[in-house]
Amino acid sequence: MLELNKEALDLFLSALVAEGWLSNERYCEQFIHAKKNKFGRYKIVRELEDKGIDQALIEQYLSPLKNQELLYAKQVWQKKFKFLPSSKEEWSKQARFLQSRGFDVALIKKILNAKEE
C-alpha cells in the first residue's frame, strides 16, 4: 500500500489548489453541471450548502441556468410520466415527484397544468 507522509500530501494538495484543480468554485461548477438535468434548483442548492459551499458562489453558477430550468423540469417529468395527469390523485403524484426532485412549485404548475400539445 502506498503511504504518503503529511508533508508530501500537503505539497500535493497545495499544487492542486495552485493549478485550479481543487477549489470550491470548480467543485460547485462541476456539481451543478452534473445535476442540472436531474434535479431542480432547490435540491442542488441544499446539497451544495450541505457540502459547505457559500451561497453567493452557488448563486453565481446557478443563475445562468434560470432560463433553462423549465426545460430541465419538463425533461425529468417526461422521462417518468410521459402524459399529463388525468385526475387530482395523479396530479398530486406527479407534483410530489417533481417537488422531491427540487423543482419550484410555479414550474410544476406550468408543466402539469399545460394543455396537451
MARDO-500039 format. One line per 10 residues: number of its first residue (from 1); their letters; for each residue y, z, x of N, C-alpha, C. Coordinates in nm, 3 decimals, padded with zeros to 5 digits. Example, Ala and Ser with C-alpha at 12.3 -4.5 7.8 and 13.67 -1.06 7.14 Angstrom:
2
1) AS) -00.569/00.780/01.319/-00.450/00.780/01.230/-00.330/00.780/01.320 | -00.225/00.708/01.285/-00.106/00.714/01.367/00.003/00.787/01.290 .
This chain:
117
1) MLELNKEALD) -00.118/00.000/00.084/00.000/00.000/00.000/00.124/00.000/00.089 | 00.219/-00.081/00.050/00.343/-00.092/00.126/00.432/00.027/00.095 | 00.477/00.093/00.199/00.566/00.207/00.181/00.699/00.177/00.248 | 00.806/00.206/00.176/00.940/00.189/00.231/01.004/00.325/00.247 | 01.073/00.342/00.356/01.145/00.468/00.369/01.275/00.458/00.290 | 01.339/00.570/00.270/01.460/00.576/00.188/01.572/00.490/00.244 | 01.587/00.488/00.375/01.692/00.408/00.438/01.673/00.259/00.410 | 01.550/00.213/00.426/01.522/00.070/00.404/01.545/00.033/00.258 | 01.506/00.120/00.168/01.526/00.095/00.026/01.674/00.091/-00.009 | 01.751/00.186/00.043/01.896/00.188/00.020/01.962/00.062/00.075 .
11) LFLSALVAEG) 01.919/00.020/00.192/01.973/-00.101/00.254/01.942/-00.224/00.169 | 01.820/-00.231/00.121/01.777/-00.343/00.037/01.857/-00.347/-00.094 | 01.871/-00.233/-00.159/01.947/-00.227/-00.285/02.094/-00.261/-00.262 | 02.151/-00.215/-00.152/02.290/-00.246/-00.119/02.309/-00.397/-00.099 | 02.211/-00.460/-00.036/02.218/-00.605/-00.015/02.212/-00.679/-00.148 | 02.127/-00.633/-00.239/02.118/-00.695/-00.371/02.250/-00.682/-00.447 | 02.311/-00.566/-00.440/02.440/-00.543/-00.507/02.547/-00.633/-00.445 | 02.549/-00.639/-00.312/02.650/-00.720/-00.241/02.638/-00.868/-00.275 | 02.517/-00.916/-00.296/02.495/-01.057/-00.328/02.509/-01.086/-00.478 | 02.530/-00.982/-00.557/02.547/-01.002/-00.701/02.417/-01.014/-00.779 .
21) WLSNERYCEQ) 02.306/-00.982/-00.717/02.177/-00.990/-00.785/02.143/-00.865/-00.864 | 02.211/-00.757/-00.836/02.184/-00.630/-00.903/02.316/-00.572/-00.951 | 02.343/-00.589/-01.081/02.468/-00.537/-01.136/02.454/-00.522/-01.287 | 02.536/-00.436/-01.343/02.537/-00.419/-01.488/02.580/-00.548/-01.557 | 02.673/-00.621/-01.495/02.720/-00.746/-01.554/02.606/-00.846/-01.565 | 02.533/-00.863/-01.457/02.421/-00.958/-01.456/02.313/-00.915/-01.556 | 02.282/-00.786/-01.557/02.181/-00.736/-01.650/02.223/-00.762/-01.794 | 02.348/-00.729/-01.826/02.400/-00.746/-01.961/02.393/-00.893/-02.003 | 02.438/-00.981/-01.916/02.438/-01.124/-01.946/02.296/-01.176/-01.969 | 02.203/-01.140/-01.883/02.065/-01.186/-01.895/01.994/-01.126/-02.016 .
31) FIHAKKNKFG) 02.021/-01.000/-02.044/01.961/-00.934/-02.160/02.005/-01.004/-02.289 | 02.135/-01.029/-02.302/02.187/-01.096/-02.421/02.130/-01.236/-02.433 | 02.123/-01.307/-02.323/02.067/-01.443/-02.324/01.922/-01.442/-02.373 | 01.846/-01.343/-02.331/01.705/-01.335/-02.368/01.684/-01.292/-02.513 | 01.775/-01.213/-02.568/01.755/-01.155/-02.701/01.830/-01.224/-02.814 | 01.928/-01.308/-02.783/02.017/-01.362/-02.886/01.946/-01.446/-02.992 | 01.835/-01.508/-02.961/01.763/-01.590/-03.058/01.669/-01.509/-03.147 | 01.651/-01.382/-03.116/01.556/-01.300/-03.190/01.621/-01.184/-03.263 | 01.735/-01.138/-03.213/01.796/-01.018/-03.267/01.944/-01.037/-03.291 | 01.996/-00.957/-03.383/02.138/-00.961/-03.416/02.220/-00.871/-03.326 .
41) RYKIVRELED) 02.348/-00.881/-03.348/02.448/-00.809/-03.269/02.422/-00.658/-03.263 | 02.393/-00.597/-03.377/02.378/-00.451/-03.380/02.261/-00.403/-03.296 | 02.150/-00.473/-03.303/02.034/-00.431/-03.225/02.057/-00.453/-03.075 | 02.118/-00.563/-03.040/02.146/-00.591/-02.899/02.240/-00.485/-02.842 | 02.347/-00.455/-02.916/02.444/-00.354/-02.871/02.376/-00.219/-02.854 | 02.297/-00.180/-02.952/02.230/-00.049/-02.946/02.138/-00.040/-02.824 | 02.060/-00.145/-02.799/01.968/-00.143/-02.685/02.043/-00.138/-02.552 | 02.152/-00.213/-02.542/02.229/-00.210/-02.417/02.297/-00.075/-02.397 | 02.349/-00.016/-02.504/02.409/00.117/-02.493/02.304/00.220/-02.453 | 02.182/00.205/-02.505/02.074/00.296/-02.466/02.042/00.285/-02.316 .
51) KGIDQALIEQ) 02.067/00.168/-02.259/02.044/00.146/-02.115/02.163/00.192/-02.031 | 02.271/00.236/-02.097/02.387/00.288/-02.025/02.492/00.183/-01.990 | 02.486/00.068/-02.055/02.585/-00.037/-02.029/02.713/-00.007/-02.107 | 02.826/-00.025/-02.044/02.957/00.003/-02.102/02.985/-00.088/-02.222 | 03.045/-00.031/-02.327/03.076/-00.104/-02.450/03.166/-00.224/-02.424 | 03.265/-00.210/-02.338/03.356/-00.321/-02.308/03.282/-00.437/-02.242 | 03.188/-00.406/-02.155/03.109/-00.509/-02.089/03.019/-00.581/-02.189 | 02.959/-00.505/-02.278/02.875/-00.563/-02.383/02.957/-00.660/-02.467 | 03.073/-00.617/-02.509/03.159/-00.700/-02.594/03.204/-00.826/-02.520 | 03.228/-00.814/-02.392/03.270/-00.929/-02.311/03.166/-01.041/-02.317 .
61) YLSPLKNQEL) 03.038/-01.005/-02.311/02.933/-01.106/-02.309/02.885/-01.144/-02.449 | 02.905/-01.057/-02.548/02.863/-01.088/-02.684/02.966/-01.168/-02.762 | 03.093/-01.148/-02.735/03.197/-01.213/-02.815/03.188/-01.365/-02.819 | 03.150/-01.434/-02.711/03.139/-01.581/-02.722/03.029/-01.627/-02.819 | 02.936/-01.540/-02.851/02.825/-01.578/-02.940/02.855/-01.553/-03.087 | 02.970/-01.495/-03.116/03.002/-01.456/-03.253/02.993/-01.574/-03.351 | 03.040/-01.691/-03.310/03.038/-01.808/-03.397/02.897/-01.863/-03.421 | 02.803/-01.827/-03.337/02.667/-01.877/-03.348/02.571/-01.778/-03.414 | 02.620/-01.660/-03.447/02.531/-01.556/-03.498/02.465/-01.595/-03.630 | 02.537/-01.664/-03.717/02.479/-01.709/-03.844/02.363/-01.805/-03.818 .
71) LYAKQVWQKK) 02.380/-01.894/-03.723/02.274/-01.988/-03.687/02.150/-01.914/-03.637 | 02.169/-01.816/-03.549/02.056/-01.739/-03.497/01.986/-01.662/-03.609 | 02.064/-01.603/-03.699/02.005/-01.528/-03.811/01.924/-01.620/-03.901 | 01.976/-01.740/-03.927/01.902/-01.837/-04.010/01.771/-01.877/-03.944 | 01.774/-01.896/-03.813/01.653/-01.934/-03.741/01.547/-01.825/-03.749 | 01.589/-01.701/-03.733/01.495/-01.588/-03.742/01.438/-01.580/-03.883 | 01.525/-01.595/-03.983/01.482/-01.588/-04.123/01.385/-01.702/-04.155 | 01.418/-01.825/-04.115/01.333/-01.940/-04.146/01.196/-01.930/-04.080 | 01.192/-01.875/-03.963/01.064/-01.860/-03.893/00.971/-01.766/-03.969 | 01.028/-01.664/-04.032/00.948/-01.564/-04.103/00.923/-01.603/-04.249 .
81) FKFLPSSKEE) 01.024/-01.652/-04.319/01.012/-01.668/-04.464/01.013/-01.811/-04.516 | 01.092/-01.897/-04.461/01.099/-02.038/-04.498/01.164/-02.067/-04.634 | 01.146/-01.981/-04.736/01.201/-02.005/-04.869/01.293/-01.891/-04.911 | 01.397/-01.926/-04.988/01.487/-01.824/-05.041/01.412/-01.732/-05.136 | 01.454/-01.609/-05.149/01.384/-01.515/-05.237/01.395/-01.557/-05.383 | 01.285/-01.533/-05.458/01.284/-01.571/-05.600/01.294/-01.448/-05.690 | 01.293/-01.330/-05.633/01.304/-01.207/-05.713/01.385/-01.105/-05.635 | 01.426/-00.999/-05.705/01.501/-00.892/-05.638/01.417/-00.825/-05.530 | 01.289/-00.809/-05.558/01.200/-00.745/-05.462/01.188/-00.830/-05.334 | 01.173/-00.960/-05.353/01.163/-01.050/-05.239/01.296/-01.054/-05.162 .
91) WSKQARFLQS) 01.407/-01.051/-05.234/01.539/-01.049/-05.170/01.551/-00.924/-05.083 | 01.510/-00.810/-05.139/01.517/-00.684/-05.065/01.428/-00.687/-04.941 | 01.310/-00.744/-04.955/01.217/-00.752/-04.843/01.276/-00.836/-04.729 | 01.332/-00.951/-04.765/01.390/-01.039/-04.664/01.515/-00.976/-04.601 | 01.595/-00.909/-04.683/01.716/-00.843/-04.631/01.678/-00.731/-04.535 | 01.578/-00.652/-04.570/01.534/-00.543/-04.481/01.485/-00.599/-04.347 | 01.411/-00.708/-04.354/01.362/-00.770/-04.231/01.479/-00.809/-04.140 | 01.576/-00.881/-04.195/01.690/-00.924/-04.115/01.772/-00.806/-04.065 | 01.786/-00.705/-04.149/01.861/-00.586/-04.107/01.788/-00.513/-03.994 | 01.655/-00.510/-04.001/01.578/-00.444/-03.894/01.591/-00.520/-03.762 .
101) RGFDVALIKK) 01.625/-00.647/-03.770/01.647/-00.728/-03.651/01.789/-00.714/-03.598 | 01.873/-00.638/-03.669/02.007/-00.610/-03.619/02.115/-00.704/-03.668 | 02.088/-00.778/-03.775/02.189/-00.870/-03.827/02.279/-00.799/-03.926 | 02.405/-00.842/-03.930/02.508/-00.786/-04.016/02.478/-00.816/-04.164 | 02.514/-00.722/-04.250/02.490/-00.736/-04.394/02.559/-00.860/-04.450 | 02.679/-00.890/-04.403/02.751/-01.009/-04.452/02.674/-01.137/-04.419 | 02.616/-01.144/-04.300/02.535/-01.261/-04.262/02.410/-01.269/-04.348 | 02.348/-01.156/-04.371/02.227/-01.152/-04.453/02.256/-01.204/-04.593 | 02.367/-01.161/-04.650/02.404/-01.207/-04.784/02.431/-01.357/-04.785 | 02.497/-01.409/-04.682/02.522/-01.554/-04.674/02.391/-01.632/-04.675 .
111) ILNAKEE) 02.295/-01.584/-04.601/02.167/-01.654/-04.590/02.088/-01.645/-04.720 | 02.073/-01.524/-04.771/01.985/-01.504/-04.887/02.048/-01.546/-05.019 | 02.179/-01.556/-05.025/02.244/-01.599/-05.149/02.279/-01.748/-05.147 | 02.240/-01.818/-05.041/02.270/-01.961/-05.030/02.185/-02.039/-05.130 | 02.240/-02.150/-05.175/02.165/-02.241/-05.262/02.067/-02.319/-05.177 | 01.953/-02.355/-05.237/01.855/-02.438/-05.166/01.919/-02.570/-05.129 | 01.896/-02.615/-05.007/01.955/-02.742/-04.963/01.855/-02.853/-04.973 .
